[in-house]
Each structure stands twice: as structure tokens, then as C-alpha cells.
């Protein structure tokens, strides 16, 4: 359980780092663009390419060291709050845990420093090469850079398709969760590489529509994205990855929530549930007194009572959780089955296994589960595999009659009561608590309260996921802002010429805003298939290898539309300041070198 938590949280944290690398790239690119005339002059005066490269990389390393130090301090502060979220999830789902202080592990600190400085150096490498790879005259010109950027976009698209195929092959190979995350990383890299070429393909029909709708300004807005592809492609890819992560995780959580809701509806058939307090959330180890059970079952207003027994038994595969249910064969639980069914369980000697148990132990319908009973080891035939989200370790479910025939254990872990017709459930809960007063402490909850508590726990479990997902979006927004600022510097002369030809500041503002909105819209549209791909991997690979369960994907149109709208809004907000700066710039100042 701890390893699954560590890997999932580490993967989300690394996603934020990957998006942050785009931000570092844009920051260093902005720095190089600002000083391109100076770099060109230095090269013309005899400064070597190696010296320019060392200058840019040393500046990046200084930024990386300062950012890493600040990041470690901020991370230690964030850990104080995130610790409470993780601890609360463990308390809700597994066992009671009290952790009051964050311990700064030297190895974690060293890895953070190495990742921070290493990611900075890696992300700063392309801008440094851009500043040094061309002759002085070309450094001061954009034509060659953009023409090569378009050629690289098509080559990157083919490379991205290869990465997507490689990621699919890695995910198809059975392995650990680490292999799953490696395959997921390769897939996301492939999606990022495909983004510029896919955007160029989408811009062709958009160009005609924009021209028909807005005339020359509409065509300028779309063509300017292609004309500055070396800047816009990276910003688009960063925003696409962040939005795709938001869509993918959102679809996964929504699908999981829908599956848990359906699972609760099929599992919670009674109106009132009674159990003894337990230190282990997924394994009620405390028992109820049989006389108390009989007294509570005789509470006025109770139409039917059933009991359950949960126990951990040994097997050749290790400890296994067994749940014995006293179920009326005519009213079985409405579980959803991945395979088989429960026809021979409640009135026979078969057993059911949950999906996590089947996945972890390689058990199929028709096979046998060997358990160590009080009469020795015995094989139990598996009648079906059902979807279950109550335990990541998995459970073996059997009838109480089958359990009593194999174990000399007559204790009771839980009691379920069904209210008679026209009996108010809340009134029945109050009556049960009143009848149990003076005895051992009990947990008495209605069906509705239990469902609400379960969904509240579910929402708390994914709170930390929302924090890390929001962090990725914020970093992508800042990266978009840096890209647009670099673009505003490079387009100063172009905007100056347009202003000299009669374009008003308001038209310039509309032109730049249309361009940034188009970038955001393209990133959002391309994030939809990438996000759905990410959701599929999270559901069918990562969740399965981490916790053993899967669920049907529910690609809610609302989540997809929210992702596209989020991308569009982030781009428009990031473009406000560059648009204002371009619109208010003096044409004379922009053209004073002409």
C-alpha cells in the first residue's frame, strides 16, 4: 500500500516537473531572444560559440540553483499540509495512523536537488544551442530559425508516432507499476512531439474559416502562429500536456466515482449497518456479542436481519481476507461481475473473489482458491469475479453456511437490518442506538449516511491529486506567458510596420488576442485525445497494477469541454499583458533601426 501511494504521488509530482521544464525552456528562450542582437554582435566581434554556450548555460545553472533552493524550502512547507491529506486517506481506507511532523530525508533532499538542477540544464540546452549554432548574421535573423522549426515539427511528429507505438508496447508487457509509469511517460512525450505537426494540420482549415469570418486580421492571426512556430509550438505542447493531465485525471476520478457509486448501490442493500469500532478501516477485526446481535435484530420496526463475518486466513499465496455473509439466496447482493456469477454461492459451496484478489493472485472463474481452514487446507471453487472497491488487497466472499462448515468460528463482525415497510430509517437508527445504550460502543449508521461517508472519503482521497494537477496548470500558464513575452519582443518590428500601415491599437490588441486564443484552443482540442489516452492508461494499467481494480471509462463531455475552456482561458489570460504591450508600443520606437 505504501509503495502504491509513493509511486502514484511521485508520478504526479514528476508531471509537474516535466511541465516546469517547459517553463524553464521558455524562460531561457525569452532571455536569449532579448539579447539576440547582443549575441550577434558578440559573435561578429570574435566571441566563440563555446563561450556563448557557456554564458547561457551558466546563467541557467544559476537560475536552477536558486530555484531549487527555493523549491526545496517551499516543498518542505507544502509537505506539512500534504501530510495531513495523505494521513487522512490512510486513516479512512486502511488503519489509524498519527504522523505529526515531516522528516526531511537526506536522500529525498539529494534527489530533489539533482532533479531541479538537472531539469534546468536539460531544458536550457535547446535555447543555448539556438544562441550558438548559427553564424552571426543568421543569429540576428528569424527566417532561417522558423523555416527549420517547421521542418523539425514534421520530423518531431513522426518521432512522436514512434514514441506512441513504443509506449503502447511497453504498457502491453506485464510488469510492475514502475514499468507502467515508464510506458505512460513515453506516451506523453509522444503526444507532446506530435502536437506541433497536428496543430499545423488543424490550422489549414482554421485559416480559411478565420479569413472568411474576420478578413485580413483573421488570416494574420493564424499565419502568425505558423510564422513563429519555434516559440508557439513549445508553449502549445506545454499547455497541452498540462490540460491533458487535468482531463485524464478528471476522467479517471469521474469514472472511479461513478463505479464506486454503482458498487455502493449494489452492496448496501440493508437500511442500517452495525459494527464494532476497528483500528483497520478495510478489515473490521472487532466482533459483536451474539446476545447483543439478537437483541438488536429484535428491535421493533426491523423486518429482516443478516450478519457478516470478516477474518484474515492463511493461504499458500499469503494472508487472504475472507468475508462470510448470511445472505438470503432469493435476495443476493447486486454486484457487477467481471466474469461468472453468484448462482452457486449462497445455496452451494462456491466462493466469489473480488477483482483486486483475482488480479493479484491470477485467479479466474472456474479455478480454485486454496485456504487454510480449521480442518486443514481446502480448495474452494471460484464461481465469479466481482468488481469491488472496498479493499485493494482483495477479498474472498462465501456464504455463512460454507464458512461455518470449514472454520470453528461463530463470531459476528457486522449486523445489517432492513426496515419494515413504512418505518422511518432515522427513527430505526435512533431505536437501535437506544437499545444498545449501556453496552459496548457500536458504530450504527444508516444506508444513506454510510454512502455519504463513503463518497466523502472518496473525495478526500483525491484531494492531493487536485493539488498537484492545479500546480501543473499554474506552471503551464506561466510558461505560456513567457512564450508570449518572447514572441512580443520578436514581433515588435512586424507590429510597428502594421501600425505604420494604419492598424489601430485596438486592432493590434484583437490580433494578438486572437492569436493567443487560437493557441489555447488548439492546445485544448489536442489535449482531449491525449487526456482520454492518459485516462485509459490510469484506469486499465496504473490503477490495476497499484490497487488491483479497474472500472469502465466515463468520458464525460462536461470534463472534456471544461478542459478545452480551461486551455482557452489560460492562453487568453497569459496573452493580456503581451497584447497590451504590443498595442501600446510606439511604431517609431519599433522601427527606429529600419
C-alpha positions in Angstrom: 0.0 0.0 0.0 2.8 2.4 0.9 4.7 1.7 -2.3 1.5 2.3 -4.4 1.0 5.6 -2.6 4.6 6.6 -3.2 4.7 5.7 -6.9 1.4 7.5 -7.7 2.3 10.7 -5.8 5.8 10.6 -7.3 4.4 10.3 -10.8 2.1 13.3 -10.3 5.0 15.3 -8.8 7.2 14.4 -11.8 4.4 15.5 -14.1 4.6 19.0 -12.5 8.4 18.9 -13.0 8.1 18.0 -16.7 5.7 20.9 -17.2 8.1 23.0 -15.3 10.9 22.1 -17.7 8.8 23.7 -20.5 8.7 26.8 -18.3 12.5 26.8 -17.9 12.8 26.4 -21.6 10.6 29.4 -22.2 12.4 31.5 -19.6 15.8 30.8 -21.2 14.4 31.3 -24.7 13.0 34.7 -23.6 16.4 35.6 -22.2 18.1 34.6 -25.5 15.6 36.4 -27.6 16.0 39.6 -25.6 19.7 39.5 -26.2 19.9 38.1 -29.8 21.2 41.4 -31.2 23.9 41.5 -28.5 24.8 37.8 -29.1 25.0 38.5 -32.8 27.3 41.5 -32.2 29.5 39.4 -29.8 29.8 36.7 -32.4 30.7 39.3 -35.0 33.4 40.7 -32.7 35.0 37.2 -32.3 33.3 35.6 -29.2 33.3 31.9 -29.9 30.3 29.7 -29.9 31.6 27.8 -26.9 31.8 31.0 -24.9 28.3 32.0 -25.8 27.1 28.4 -24.9 28.9 28.6 -21.6 27.4 32.0 -20.9 23.8 30.9 -21.5 24.2 27.6 -19.6 25.9 29.2 -16.6 23.1 31.7 -16.4 20.6 28.8 -16.5 22.5 26.9 -13.8 22.4 30.0 -11.5 18.6 30.2 -12.0 18.4 26.4 -11.4 20.3 26.5 -8.2 18.3 29.5 -6.8 15.0 27.9 -8.0 16.0 24.5 -6.5 16.9 26.0 -3.1 13.6 27.9 -3.1 11.7 24.8 -4.3 13.2 22.6 -1.5 12.1 25.2 1.1 8.6 25.6 -0.4 8.3 21.8 -0.8 9.1 21.3 2.9 6.4 23.8 3.7 3.9 22.2 1.3 4.7 18.8 2.9 3.2 20.0 6.2 -0.2 20.4 4.5 0.0 17.5 2.1 1.0 15.1 5.0 -2.4 15.7 6.6 -4.2 14.8 3.3 -2.2 11.6 2.9 -2.6 10.6 6.5 -6.3 11.2 6.4 -6.6 9.0 3.3 -4.7 6.2 5.1 -7.0 6.6 8.2 -10.1 6.5 6.0 -9.1 3.4 4.0 -6.5 1.4 5.8 -5.7 1.9 9.5 -5.4 4.6 12.1 -2.1 6.5 11.7 -0.8 9.5 13.5 2.1 11.5 12.0 2.7 14.9 13.4 5.9 16.1 11.8 7.7 16.0 8.4 11.0 14.2 8.4 13.5 15.6 5.8 15.2 12.6 4.3 18.7 13.3 3.1 18.2 11.0 0.1 15.0 12.8 -0.9 16.7 16.2 -0.5 19.6 15.0 -2.7 17.2 13.7 -5.4 15.3 17.0 -5.3 18.5 19.0 -5.8 19.6 16.7 -8.6 16.3 16.8 -10.4 16.0 20.6 -10.0 19.4 21.4 -11.4 19.4 18.5 -13.9 16.0 19.5 -15.3 17.1 23.1 -15.6 20.3 22.2 -17.5 18.3 19.9 -19.8 15.6 22.4 -20.5 18.1 25.2 -21.1 20.1 23.2 -23.6 18.0 23.9 -26.7 18.0 27.8 -26.2 21.7 27.7 -25.6 22.3 25.7 -28.8 19.9 28.1 -30.7 22.1 31.0 -29.5 25.3 29.4 -30.6 24.6 27.1 -33.6 24.2 29.8 -36.3 26.6 32.3 -37.8 26.4 35.9 -36.6 24.3 37.2 -39.5 21.8 34.4 -39.1 21.6 34.9 -35.3 20.2 38.3 -36.0 17.6 36.9 -38.4 14.4 34.9 -37.7 13.9 33.5 -41.2 16.2 30.5 -41.0 15.1 29.7 -37.5 11.4 29.5 -38.4 12.0 27.6 -41.6 14.0 25.0 -39.7 11.3 24.9 -36.9 8.7 23.9 -39.5 10.9 21.1 -40.8 11.6 20.0 -37.2 7.9 20.0 -36.4 7.2 17.4 -39.1 10.2 15.3 -38.1 9.1 15.5 -34.4 5.6 14.4 -35.5 6.9 11.2 -37.0 9.2 10.7 -33.9 6.1 11.2 -31.7 4.2 8.5 -33.6 7.1 6.1 -32.9 7.1 7.1 -29.2 3.4 6.4 -29.0 3.9 3.0 -30.5 6.8 2.3 -28.2 4.7 3.4 -25.2 1.9 1.1 -26.2 4.3 -1.8 -26.5 5.8 -1.1 -23.0 2.3 -0.9 -21.5 1.3 -4.2 -23.2 4.2 -6.0 -21.4 3.1 -7.3 -18.0 5.2 -5.8 -15.3 5.3 -3.6 -12.2 3.8 -0.2 -11.7 7.2 1.3 -12.5 7.0 -0.2 -16.0 3.5 1.2 -16.3 4.7 4.7 -15.4 7.6 4.4 -17.9 5.1 3.5 -20.6 2.9 6.4 -19.6 5.9 8.8 -19.8 6.8 7.6 -23.3 3.2 8.1 -24.4 3.0 11.6 -23.0 6.3 12.5 -24.7 4.9 11.1 -27.9 1.8 13.3 -27.5 4.0 16.4 -26.9 6.1 15.6 -30.0 3.0 15.2 -32.2 1.4 18.4 -31.1 3.2 20.9 -33.4 2.6 18.8 -36.5 -1.0 18.2 -35.5 -1.5 21.9 -34.9 -0.2 22.8 -38.3 -2.7 20.3 -39.8 -5.6 21.9 -37.9 -4.5 25.4 -38.8 -5.1 24.8 -42.5 -8.9 24.6 -42.3 -9.0 27.2 -39.5 -7.0 29.6 -41.6 -9.7 29.6 -44.3 -12.5 29.9 -41.7 -10.8 32.8 -39.9 -10.1 34.6 -43.3 -13.8 34.3 -44.3 -15.0 35.4 -40.9 -12.5 38.2 -40.0 -10.8 39.0 -43.2 -7.1 40.0 -43.3 -6.8 40.2 -39.5 -8.1 36.6 -39.2 -5.6 35.3 -41.7 -2.8 37.2 -39.9 -3.7 35.7 -36.6 -3.5 32.1 -37.9 -0.4 32.7 -40.0 1.5 34.4 -37.2 1.2 31.1 -35.2 3.0 29.3 -38.1 5.4 32.1 -38.6 6.6 31.9 -35.0 6.3 28.1 -34.7 9.7 27.9 -32.8 8.0 29.8 -29.9 4.3 28.8 -30.2 4.9 25.1 -30.6 6.6 24.6 -27.3 4.1 26.8 -25.4 1.3 24.8 -27.1 2.9 21.5 -26.2 3.4 22.5 -22.5 -0.2 23.8 -22.2 -1.5 20.6 -24.0 0.3 18.3 -21.6 -1.0 20.2 -18.5 -4.5 20.3 -19.8 -4.3 16.6 -20.9 -3.2 15.7 -17.4 -6.2 17.6 -16.0 -8.6 15.9 -18.4 -7.1 12.4 -17.9 -7.1 12.6 -14.1 -10.5 14.2 -14.2 -12.0 11.5 -16.4 -10.3 8.8 -14.2 -11.7 10.3 -11.0 -15.2 10.7 -12.5 -15.2 7.2 -13.8 -14.0 5.9 -10.5 -16.7 7.9 -8.7 -19.4 6.5 -10.9 -18.1 3.0 -10.4 -18.0 3.4 -6.6 -21.5 4.9 -6.6 -22.8 1.8 -8.5 -20.8 -0.5 -6.3 -22.3 1.0 -3.1 -25.8 0.8 -4.6 -25.3 -2.9 -5.2 -23.5 -3.7 -2.0 -25.6 -1.7 0.6 -28.9 -3.5 0.4 -29.9 -3.1 4.1 -31.1 0.1 5.8 -29.0 0.1 8.9 -25.5 -1.2 9.4 -23.9 -2.0 12.8 -20.3 -2.9 13.7 -17.8 -2.5 16.5 -15.1 0.2 16.2 -12.0 -1.0 14.4 -8.4 0.3 14.0 -8.3 -1.1 10.5 -10.6 0.6 8.0 -10.8 -2.2 5.4 -10.8 -5.1 7.9 -13.2 -4.9 10.9 -11.3 -7.0 13.4 -13.7 -6.4 16.3 -16.7 -8.6 16.9 -20.2 -8.2 18.3 -21.7 -10.1 21.3 -24.2 -12.7 20.0 -26.8 -11.7 22.7 -26.5 -8.1 21.6 -26.9 -9.1 18.0 -30.1 -11.0 18.9 -31.4 -8.1 20.9 -30.8 -5.5 18.2 -32.3 -7.8 15.5 -35.5 -7.9 17.6 -35.8 -4.0 17.6 -39.3 -3.0 16.7 -39.5 -2.0 13.0 -36.9 -4.5 11.8 -38.2 -6.7 9.0 -35.0 -8.7 8.3 -31.6 -9.1 9.8 -28.4 -10.6 8.4 -24.9 -10.9 9.8 -21.4 -10.9 8.4 -18.0 -12.2 9.5 -14.7 -10.8 8.3 -11.5 -12.6 9.1 -7.9 -13.0 7.7 -6.9 -16.5 7.0 -3.7 -18.0 5.7 -3.2 -19.5 2.2 -0.3 -20.7 0.1 -0.3 -17.2 -1.5 -0.2 -15.4 1.8 -2.8 -13.8 4.1 -6.3 -13.6 2.5 -9.3 -11.7 3.7 -12.4 -13.8 3.9 -15.9 -12.4 4.3 -18.8 -14.7 5.2 -22.3 -13.3 4.5 -25.6 -14.6 5.9 -27.5 -13.8 2.7 -30.9 -14.8 1.7 -30.4 -16.8 -1.7 -33.6 -15.1 -3.0 -32.1 -11.6 -2.3 -28.4 -11.7 -3.1 -26.2 -8.5 -3.4 -26.5 -6.8 -6.7 -22.8 -6.9 -7.5 -21.4 -6.4 -11.0 -19.3 -9.3 -12.2 -16.3 -9.2 -14.4 -16.8 -12.9 -15.1 -19.1 -15.7 -13.8 -21.8 -15.0 -11.2 -23.1 -16.0 -7.7 -25.6 -18.7 -8.6 -23.8 -21.4 -6.7 -22.5 -19.4 -3.8 -25.4 -18.6 -1.4 -27.0 -22.1 -1.7 -23.9 -24.0 -2.6 -20.2 -24.3 -1.7 -18.7 -21.9 -4.2 -16.9 -18.6 -3.4 -16.6 -15.2 -5.1 -13.4 -13.3 -5.3 -13.0 -9.6 -5.8 -11.3 -8.2 -8.9 -8.2 -7.0 -6.9 -7.8 -10.5 -5.4 -8.1 -12.1 -8.9 -5.6 -9.7 -10.4 -3.1 -10.0 -7.6 -3.3 -13.8 -7.5 -4.1 -14.7 -11.1 -7.4 -16.4 -10.2 -10.1 -16.9 -12.8 -13.7 -18.1 -12.7 -13.8 -21.9 -12.5 -10.4 -22.1 -10.8 -9.9 -22.9 -7.1 -8.7 -20.8 -4.2 -6.8 -22.8 -1.5 -7.4 -21.6 2.0 -6.1 -22.9 5.4 -9.2 -23.9 7.4 -9.6 -25.4 10.8 -9.8 -28.8 9.1 -6.7 -28.3 7.1 -6.1 -26.8 3.6 -9.1 -26.9 1.3 -9.9 -25.8 -2.2 -12.9 -23.5 -2.8 -14.2 -23.3 -6.4 -14.4 -19.7 -7.7 -17.9 -19.1 -9.1 -17.3 -15.5 -10.2 -15.1 -12.4 -10.1 -16.9 -9.3 -9.0 -15.9 -5.6 -9.1 -15.1 -4.3 -5.6 -13.5 -1.1 -4.4 -13.5 -1.7 -0.6 -10.1 -3.4 -0.4 -7.0 -3.1 -2.6 -5.8 -6.4 -1.2 -8.9 -8.2 -2.4 -11.4 -10.4 -0.6 -12.9 -13.9 -0.8 -16.6 -14.0 -0.2 -18.6 -17.1 0.8 -21.9 -17.9 2.4 -22.0 -18.2 6.2 -23.0 -21.8 5.8 -19.9 -22.6 3.8 -17.7 -20.7 6.3 -19.2 -22.5 9.3 -18.5 -25.8 7.7 -14.8 -25.0 7.3 -14.0 -23.0 10.4 -14.9 -23.4 14.1 -15.7 -19.7 14.4 -19.2 -18.5 15.2 -18.4 -14.9 15.9 -20.0 -11.9 14.2 -18.3 -8.9 12.8 -21.3 -6.9 11.5 -25.1 -6.8 11.5 -27.4 -5.4 8.8 -31.0 -4.5 9.4 -33.8 -3.9 6.9 -36.6 -1.7 8.0 -40.2 -2.9 7.7 -42.5 -1.0 5.3 -43.5 2.5 6.4 -40.8 2.5 9.1 -38.6 5.6 9.1 -34.9 4.7 8.8 -33.7 7.5 11.0 -36.2 6.5 13.7 -34.9 2.9 13.4 -31.3 4.1 13.8 -32.3 6.0 17.0 -34.2 3.0 18.3 -31.2 0.7 17.7 -28.8 3.1 19.5 -31.2 3.4 22.4 -31.4 -0.4 22.7 -27.6 -0.7 22.5 -27.0 2.0 25.2 -25.1 0.9 28.2 -23.2 -1.8 26.4 -20.0 -1.8 24.3 -19.6 1.1 21.9 -21.0 0.5 18.5 -20.9 2.2 15.1 -24.5 2.5 13.9 -25.1 4.1 10.5 -28.0 4.2 8.1 -27.6 3.3 4.4 -27.7 6.9 3.4 -25.2 8.0 6.0 -22.8 5.2 5.0 -23.0 6.2 1.4 -22.4 9.8 2.1 -19.4 9.0 4.4 -18.0 6.7 1.7 -18.2 9.4 -1.0 -16.8 12.0 1.4 -13.8 9.7 1.9 -13.5 9.2 -1.8 -13.4 13.0 -2.4 -10.8 13.4 0.4 -8.7 10.6 -1.1 -8.2 12.6 -4.4 -7.7 16.0 -2.8 -3.9 15.7 -3.1 -4.3 14.7 -6.8 -6.2 18.0 -7.3 -3.4 20.0 -5.7 -0.7 18.5 -7.9 -2.9 18.8 -11.0 -3.5 22.5 -10.3 0.2 23.0 -9.8 0.9 21.7 -13.3 -1.7 24.0 -14.8 -0.2 27.1 -13.0 3.3 26.2 -14.2 1.9 25.8 -17.8 0.2 29.2 -17.6 3.5 30.9 -16.6 5.2 29.1 -19.4 2.7 30.3 -21.9 3.2 33.9 -20.5 6.9 33.6 -21.0 6.5 32.3 -24.6 4.2 35.1 -25.5 6.5 37.7 -24.0 9.4 36.3 -26.1 7.1 36.5 -29.1 6.1 40.1 -28.4 9.8 41.1 -28.5 10.4 39.3 -31.8 7.3 40.7 -33.4 8.0 44.3 -32.4 9.1 45.3 -35.9 6.2 43.5 -37.5 3.7 45.2 -35.3 5.4 48.5 -35.9 5.0 48.1 -39.7 1.3 47.2 -39.2 0.8 50.3 -37.1 2.6 52.4 -39.7 0.2 51.0 -42.3 -2.8 52.1 -40.4 -3.6 49.4 -37.8 -5.1 50.9 -34.7 -4.1 49.8 -31.1 -7.4 48.2 -30.7 -6.9 46.1 -33.9 -3.4 45.1 -32.7 -5.0 44.1 -29.4 -7.6 42.0 -31.2 -4.9 40.4 -33.5 -2.7 39.3 -30.6 -5.6 38.2 -28.5 -7.0 36.1 -31.4 -3.6 34.5 -31.9 -3.2 33.6 -28.2 -6.8 32.3 -28.1 -6.1 30.2 -31.2 -3.0 28.7 -29.4 -5.1 27.9 -26.4 -7.9 26.4 -28.4 -5.6 24.2 -30.4 -3.8 23.1 -27.2 -7.2 22.3 -25.7 -8.5 20.4 -28.7 -5.3 18.3 -28.9 -5.4 17.7 -25.1 -8.8 15.9 -25.5 -7.4 12.7 -27.2 -4.2 12.9 -25.1 -6.3 13.2 -21.9 -8.5 10.3 -22.9 -5.4 8.2 -23.6 -4.0 9.2 -20.2 -7.3 8.2 -18.5 -7.2 4.8 -20.2 -3.7 4.1 -19.0 -4.5 5.3 -15.5 -7.6 3.1 -15.3 -6.5 -0.1 -17.0 -2.8 -0.1 -16.2 -1.8 2.2 -13.3 -4.8 1.6 -11.1 -4.8 -2.1 -11.9 -1.1 -2.6 -11.0 -1.3 -0.3 -8.0 -4.6 -1.3 -6.4 -5.9 -4.2 -8.4 -9.2 -2.7 -9.6 -10.5 -1.3 -12.9 -13.6 0.4 -14.0 -15.4 1.5 -17.1 -14.2 4.8 -18.5 -16.9 7.5 -18.4 -15.7 10.3 -20.8 -18.0 13.0 -19.5 -18.5 15.6 -22.2 -18.5 18.2 -19.5 -15.0 17.3 -18.4 -13.7 17.5 -22.0 -15.4 20.8 -22.6 -14.0 22.1 -19.3 -10.5 21.1 -20.4 -10.8 22.9 -23.7 -12.3 26.0 -21.9 -9.5 25.9 -19.3 -6.9 25.8 -22.1 -8.5 28.7 -23.9 -8.9 30.8 -20.7 -5.3 30.2 -19.6 -4.0 31.3 -23.0 -6.2 34.4 -23.1 -5.1 35.4 -19.6 -1.5 34.8 -20.4 -1.8 37.0 -23.5 -3.3 40.0 -21.8 0.0 41.7 -20.9 1.8 40.9 -24.2 -1.2 42.1 -26.1 -1.3 45.4 -24.1 2.4 45.8 -24.6 2.2 45.4 -28.3 -0.9 47.6 -28.7 0.7 50.5 -26.8 4.2 50.3 -28.3 5.2 53.3 -30.3 5.6 52.5 -34.0 8.5 54.9 -34.2 10.4 53.1 -31.5 9.8 49.7 -33.1 11.1 50.9 -36.4 14.0 53.2 -35.3 16.6 50.7 -36.7 15.0 50.4 -40.1 
